[in-house]
């Protein structure tokens, strides 16, 4: 199984990262994709994915909208730095990047940085890992404008069936995480039940996005199995079928070798 979005490099894992990785390997998790969130974090992330581990770790490089205010880097300087980094490091994707209408950072500023990622994805033919929260109209408009050729994934999707279909038509997979475990998430659960399995990726977003009943606890990539179980119930399929198809989807999107 592939966790297509997990912040395994975050400090909360520093004391038990090796144990978590060993447990993941035993549980059948073979690959974890770790997004970049800010330039200051990329070096630690690169060292982590280069280390010998019981499973395969892959990195992406990007600037998450939550970290824009702390990046201390103007847009042109960030664009140059991202270009250099992507040329020198084996990143499987660009991101995490996107727009968030729920934070104080001005939307115009967020768009400027997001467009850097979009243009780079077009120039390099790499997929995007997109954060979209309370800003779906703007995200859809920019994706339609740039049309990144390798597509990407809408991470942590929470929305309607029509919204999911719009992203899928633009070449973007739908990231399925712990949100589907909450009974109150009826709209999202209905959407993911109706979307083709070929359009979905499994993710945990650990240490964030805990499953229902685990609020207040750090999430773990080990919870990927429970996410798969919830999706299997929604789709009326076996976990094995969900695992096989979402695994193939992730390998296709990110160009992962078996």
C-alpha positions as CSV (number, residue, x, y, z in Angstrom):
1,X,0.0,0.0,0.0
2,X,1.1,3.5,-0.7
3,X,0.5,6.5,1.6
4,X,0.4,9.3,-1.0
5,X,0.6,12.1,1.6
6,X,2.3,11.8,5.0
7,X,4.5,14.4,6.8
8,X,6.8,11.8,8.3
9,X,9.6,14.3,8.6
10,X,7.7,16.4,11.1
11,X,9.1,16.8,14.6
12,X,6.4,14.7,16.3
13,X,8.0,11.6,14.6
14,X,11.5,12.3,15.7
15,X,11.5,10.0,18.7
16,X,9.8,7.0,17.1
17,X,10.2,7.4,13.3
18,X,12.3,4.2,12.9
19,X,9.7,2.2,14.9
20,X,6.8,3.6,12.9
21,X,8.5,2.7,9.6
22,X,9.2,-0.8,10.8
23,X,5.5,-1.2,11.8
24,X,4.4,0.2,8.4
25,X,6.6,-2.3,6.6
26,X,5.1,-5.2,8.6
27,X,1.6,-3.9,7.9
28,X,2.2,-4.0,4.2
29,X,2.8,-0.3,3.5
30,X,5.5,-0.2,0.9
31,X,5.9,3.5,0.0
32,X,5.3,6.9,1.6
33,X,5.3,10.2,-0.2
34,X,6.4,13.1,1.9
35,X,5.4,16.6,0.7
36,X,7.6,19.7,1.1
37,X,6.0,22.5,3.0
38,X,8.7,25.2,3.1
39,X,12.3,25.6,1.8
40,X,13.7,25.5,5.3
41,X,12.4,21.9,5.7
42,X,13.5,20.5,2.3
43,X,17.0,19.6,3.4
44,X,15.8,17.5,6.4
45,X,13.3,15.8,4.1
46,X,16.0,15.0,1.5
47,X,18.2,13.4,4.1
48,X,15.3,11.3,5.4
49,X,14.3,9.9,2.0
50,X,18.0,9.2,1.2
51,X,18.5,7.2,4.4
52,X,18.1,3.4,4.5
53,X,14.6,2.5,5.7
54,X,12.4,-0.6,5.7
55,X,10.2,0.9,3.0
56,X,10.5,3.4,0.1
57,X,10.2,7.1,0.9
58,X,9.7,9.8,-1.8
59,X,9.9,13.5,-1.5
60,X,8.2,16.5,-3.1
61,X,9.2,20.1,-2.8
62,X,6.8,23.0,-2.4
63,X,5.6,25.9,-0.2
64,X,2.4,25.2,1.6
65,X,0.2,28.4,2.0
66,X,0.4,28.1,5.8
67,X,4.2,28.5,5.6
68,X,4.3,31.5,3.2
69,X,4.5,34.0,6.0
70,X,7.5,32.3,7.5
71,X,9.3,31.6,4.3
72,X,11.1,35.0,4.2
73,X,11.5,34.7,0.5
74,X,10.0,36.9,-2.2
75,X,8.2,35.2,-5.1
76,X,11.1,35.6,-7.7
77,X,13.7,34.3,-5.2
78,X,11.4,31.4,-4.3
79,X,10.9,30.5,-7.9
80,X,14.7,30.4,-8.5
81,X,15.3,28.3,-5.4
82,X,12.5,25.8,-6.3
83,X,13.9,25.5,-9.8
84,X,17.4,24.8,-8.6
85,X,16.1,22.3,-6.0
86,X,14.0,20.3,-8.4
87,X,17.0,20.2,-10.8
88,X,19.3,18.7,-8.2
89,X,17.0,16.4,-6.2
90,X,14.9,13.4,-7.2
91,X,11.5,14.9,-6.3
92,X,8.5,12.9,-7.5
93,X,6.1,15.9,-7.3
94,X,5.9,19.6,-6.8
95,X,4.1,20.6,-3.6
96,X,2.5,20.7,-1.2
97,X,1.1,24.0,-2.6
98,X,-2.2,25.6,-3.2
99,X,-4.7,28.1,-1.7
100,X,-6.4,28.3,1.7
101,X,-9.2,30.7,2.3
102,X,-9.2,30.1,6.0
103,X,-5.9,31.7,6.9
104,X,-4.8,35.3,7.3
105,X,-2.2,35.3,4.4
106,X,-3.7,37.5,1.6
107,X,-5.2,35.4,-1.2
108,X,-3.3,37.5,-3.8
109,X,0.0,36.6,-2.1
110,X,-1.0,32.9,-2.0
111,X,-1.9,33.0,-5.7
112,X,1.5,34.4,-6.6
113,X,3.3,31.5,-4.9
114,X,0.8,28.9,-6.2
115,X,1.4,30.1,-9.7
116,X,5.1,29.5,-9.3
117,X,4.4,25.9,-8.6
118,X,1.9,25.6,-11.5
119,X,4.4,27.1,-14.0
120,X,7.2,24.8,-12.7
121,X,4.9,21.8,-13.1
122,X,4.2,22.8,-16.7
123,X,7.9,23.4,-17.5
124,X,9.1,20.2,-15.9
125,X,6.2,17.9,-16.5
126,X,5.9,16.9,-12.8
127,X,2.6,16.3,-10.9
128,X,1.4,18.6,-8.3
129,X,0.2,18.0,-4.7
130,X,-2.4,20.6,-4.1
131,X,-3.9,21.9,-0.9
132,X,-7.3,23.4,-1.5
133,X,-9.4,24.7,1.4
134,X,-12.2,27.3,1.1
135,X,-10.7,28.3,-2.2
136,X,-11.9,25.7,-4.7
137,X,-13.1,28.1,-7.3
138,X,-9.8,29.9,-7.5
139,X,-7.9,26.6,-7.6
140,X,-10.1,25.2,-10.4
141,X,-9.6,28.5,-12.3
142,X,-5.9,28.4,-12.1
143,X,-5.6,24.7,-12.9
144,X,-7.8,25.3,-15.9
145,X,-5.6,28.2,-16.9
146,X,-2.2,26.4,-16.6
147,X,-3.3,22.9,-17.4
148,X,-0.2,21.2,-15.9
149,X,0.4,18.2,-18.2
150,X,1.2,15.6,-15.5
151,X,-1.9,16.5,-13.4
152,X,-1.6,15.8,-9.7
153,X,-3.7,15.2,-6.6
154,X,-6.1,17.3,-4.6
155,X,-4.9,16.4,-1.1
156,X,-7.3,15.7,1.7
157,X,-10.4,16.2,-0.4
158,X,-13.6,17.3,1.3
159,X,-16.3,18.3,-1.0
160,X,-19.1,17.4,-3.4
161,X,-19.3,14.9,-6.2
162,X,-19.4,17.6,-8.8
163,X,-16.3,19.2,-7.3
164,X,-14.5,15.9,-7.4
165,X,-15.5,15.4,-11.0
166,X,-14.3,18.8,-12.0
167,X,-10.8,18.0,-10.6
168,X,-10.8,14.6,-12.2
169,X,-11.6,16.1,-15.6
170,X,-8.6,18.3,-15.2
171,X,-6.3,15.4,-14.6
172,X,-6.2,15.5,-10.8
173,X,-6.7,12.5,-8.6
174,X,-8.7,12.8,-5.4
175,X,-6.8,12.3,-2.1
176,X,-8.8,10.1,0.3
177,X,-8.0,10.4,4.0
178,X,-9.4,10.2,7.5
179,X,-12.3,12.6,6.6
180,X,-14.3,9.7,5.3
181,X,-14.4,8.1,8.7
182,X,-16.6,10.8,10.1
183,X,-20.4,10.1,9.7
184,X,-21.1,13.9,9.6
185,X,-19.0,14.1,6.4
186,X,-22.0,12.9,4.4
187,X,-21.3,15.0,1.3
188,X,-17.7,13.9,1.0
189,X,-18.5,10.3,1.8
190,X,-21.2,10.3,-0.9
191,X,-18.8,11.8,-3.4
192,X,-16.1,9.3,-2.8
193,X,-18.6,6.4,-3.0
194,X,-19.6,7.6,-6.5
195,X,-16.2,8.5,-7.9
196,X,-14.4,5.8,-10.0
197,X,-11.8,3.9,-8.0
198,X,-9.3,4.8,-10.7
199,X,-9.5,8.4,-9.6
200,X,-8.6,8.0,-6.0
201,X,-5.4,7.9,-3.9
202,X,-5.1,6.8,-0.2
203,X,-3.4,9.1,2.2
204,X,-3.1,9.8,6.0
205,X,-1.7,13.3,6.2
206,X,-0.1,12.1,9.4
207,X,0.4,13.6,12.0
208,X,-2.7,15.5,11.0
209,X,-6.2,14.5,9.8
210,X,-6.9,11.8,12.5
211,X,-9.7,9.3,12.0
212,X,-13.0,9.5,13.8
213,X,-12.5,8.6,17.5
214,X,-8.8,9.6,17.4
215,X,-9.2,13.3,17.6
216,X,-6.5,15.0,19.6
217,X,-4.0,12.3,18.9
218,X,-1.2,12.5,16.4
219,X,-2.2,10.6,13.3
220,X,0.1,7.8,12.0
221,X,0.7,6.3,8.5
222,X,-0.3,3.0,10.1
223,X,-3.9,4.3,9.9
224,X,-3.7,3.9,6.1
225,X,-5.2,0.5,6.5
226,X,-8.3,1.9,8.2
227,X,-8.7,4.6,5.5
228,X,-8.6,1.8,3.0
229,X,-11.3,-0.1,4.9
230,X,-13.6,2.9,5.1
231,X,-13.2,3.5,1.3
232,X,-13.8,-0.2,0.6
233,X,-17.1,0.0,2.5
234,X,-18.2,3.2,0.7
235,X,-17.3,1.7,-2.7
236,X,-18.8,-1.7,-1.9
237,X,-15.5,-3.4,-2.7
238,X,-12.9,-5.6,-0.9
239,X,-9.9,-3.9,0.7
240,X,-7.7,-5.9,-1.6
241,X,-9.4,-4.4,-4.6
242,X,-9.1,-0.9,-3.2
243,X,-5.5,-1.5,-2.3
244,X,-4.5,-2.8,-5.7
245,X,-6.2,0.0,-7.7
246,X,-5.1,2.9,-5.5
247,X,-1.6,1.5,-5.5
248,X,-1.6,1.5,-9.3
249,X,-3.0,5.0,-9.3
250,X,-0.2,6.3,-7.1
251,X,2.5,4.6,-9.1
252,X,1.1,6.0,-12.3
253,X,0.8,9.5,-11.1
254,X,4.2,9.8,-9.3
255,X,6.1,7.5,-11.6
256,X,7.1,5.1,-8.8
257,X,8.9,1.9,-9.5
258,X,7.7,-1.3,-7.9
